[in-house]
Amino acid sequence: MWGYLGKRIGYYAVLLAVAIGLSYLLASLALDPRAYYEGRQPPLSTASVEHHLTAIGVNDHKPLLDRFLTWAGHAVRGDLGRTIDGSSVSAEFGRRIGVSLRLLLLGTVAGTVLGVLAGAWTAVRQYRPSDRALTITSFALLSTPVFLLAVLLKIGAIWFNQRTGTDVIQFTGEKSPGVDSGFWAVLKDRSVHLLLPTVSIALGAIASYSRYQRSAMLDVLGADYLRTARAKGLTRRTVLLRHGLRTALIPMSTFFSYGFLALFTGATFTETIFGWHGMGEWFVASIGKNDVNSVVAVNVFAAVVVLLSGFLADVLHAALDPRVRRA
């Protein structure tokens, strides 16, 4: 098992290096930092623009390879360069990463666990009213864009607050201003603000994972080894959980790593709509400013998160499949 995981770590290290190189290449070719300085009043001189672009390492008059090597040399020491405004990318990265991770981790864990349980449950109850109801609900959620789902949740929260005459559901920003009266008060306030964004991400994950898990579970329900386990005297519940669900989770562990990128994309819209100042909002704003270094930093974050989710999927795969542990 450890040999298998060691090989996967080496594989992911190569993928990360390739992702970083491609991110810098595409950002440098697609974005035009000079456009950020156009239309200023009073206008900046050509020499001043050249000085600013050189200072932040994105002057397109210098070879792209030289710019990348200079950026990479600083990046390995923890310096991700300067934003188009001249501030530290690393400082902004550190401030926003915690915001996005809170949203992604809670939404992903809740969506994955509930989606897997819902898929396994409906597979066992195939064609019953509960199965059909969850199927219709899942397809409705899958056909609803993430930003529309977030807007509908906001409308529902406003309606609920108006009907109850309270503001129990907060959905603008990650916290309320001025709430610093102790740990529990801060935790409660953060949790209230986290509710709707987390639900927005989790609902899409539940709908997606439940469909895949249902299909995977149906594939194993008629397997010979399940009938053999029943013939040996094991209860139906034990057979389904210990043998059926465990086998059906193996393909889901692979799907998890590929599905995480879609979750990150959804978080970008969610952060913007709910006013969370995380990596997704930063990414959208950076593209609008033609901020090469900031766009690369967000892409690196996305690559690391996706590759970590892939490694977690490998660990789960090895834990579920004894053939992998013997490899």
Rosetta blueprint (number, residue, H / E / L):
1 M L
2 W H
3 G H
4 Y H
5 L H
6 G H
7 K H
8 R H
9 I H
10 G H
11 Y H
12 Y H
13 A H
14 V H
15 L H
16 L H
17 A H
18 V H
19 A H
20 I H
21 G H
22 L H
23 S H
24 Y H
25 L H
26 L H
27 A H
28 S H
29 L H
30 A H
31 L L
32 D L
33 P H
34 R H
35 A H
36 Y H
37 Y H
38 E L
39 G L
40 R L
41 Q L
42 P L
43 P L
44 L L
45 S L
46 T H
47 A H
48 S H
49 V H
50 E H
51 H H
52 H H
53 L H
54 T H
55 A H
56 I L
57 G L
58 V L
59 N L
60 D L
61 H L
62 K L
63 P L
64 L H
65 L H
66 D H
67 R H
68 F H
69 L H
70 T H
71 W H
72 A H
73 G H
74 H H
75 A H
76 V L
77 R L
78 G L
79 D L
80 L L
81 G L
82 R E
83 T L
84 I L
85 D L
86 G L
87 S L
88 S E
89 V H
90 S H
91 A H
92 E H
93 F H
94 G H
95 R H
96 R H
97 I H
98 G H
99 V H
100 S H
101 L H
102 R H
103 L H
104 L H
105 L H
106 L H
107 G H
108 T H
109 V H
110 A H
111 G H
112 T H
113 V H
114 L H
115 G H
116 V H
117 L H
118 A H
119 G H
120 A H
121 W H
122 T H
123 A H
124 V H
125 R L
126 Q L
127 Y L
128 R L
129 P H
130 S H
131 D H
132 R H
133 A H
134 L H
135 T H
136 I H
137 T H
138 S H
139 F H
140 A H
141 L H
142 L H
143 S L
144 T L
145 P L
146 V H
147 F H
148 L H
149 L H
150 A H
151 V H
152 L H
153 L H
154 K H
155 I H
156 G H
157 A H
158 I H
159 W H
160 F H
161 N H
162 Q H
163 R H
164 T H
165 G L
166 T L
167 D L
168 V L
169 I L
170 Q L
171 F L
172 T L
173 G L
174 E L
175 K L
176 S L
177 P L
178 G L
179 V L
180 D L
181 S L
182 G L
183 F H
184 W H
185 A H
186 V H
187 L H
188 K H
189 D H
190 R H
191 S H
192 V H
193 H H
194 L H
195 L H
196 L H
197 P H
198 T H
199 V H
200 S H
201 I H
202 A H
203 L H
204 G H
205 A H
206 I H
207 A H
208 S H
209 Y H
210 S H
211 R H
212 Y H
213 Q H
214 R H
215 S H
216 A H
217 M H
218 L H
219 D H
220 V H
221 L H
222 G L
223 A L
224 D H
225 Y H
226 L H
227 R H
228 T H
229 A H
230 R H
231 A H
232 K L
233 G L
234 L L
235 T L
236 R H
237 R H
238 T H
239 V H
240 L H
241 L H
242 R H
243 H H
244 G H
245 L H
246 R H
247 T H
248 A H
249 L H
250 I H
251 P H
252 M H
253 S H
254 T H
255 F H
256 F H
257 S H
258 Y H
259 G H
260 F H
261 L H
262 A H
263 L H
264 F H
265 T H
266 G H
267 A H
268 T H
269 F H
270 T H
271 E H
272 T H
273 I H
274 F H
275 G L
276 W L
277 H L
278 G L
279 M H
280 G H
281 E H
282 W H
283 F H
284 V H
285 A H
286 S H
287 I H
288 G H
289 K H
290 N L
291 D L
292 V H
293 N H
294 S H
295 V H
296 V H
297 A H
298 V H
299 N H
300 V H
301 F H
302 A H
303 A H
304 V H
305 V H
306 V H
307 L H
308 L H
309 S H
310 G H
311 F H
312 L H
313 A H
314 D H
315 V H
316 L H
317 H H
318 A H
319 A H
320 L H
321 D L
322 P H
323 R H
324 V H
325 R H
326 R L
327 A L
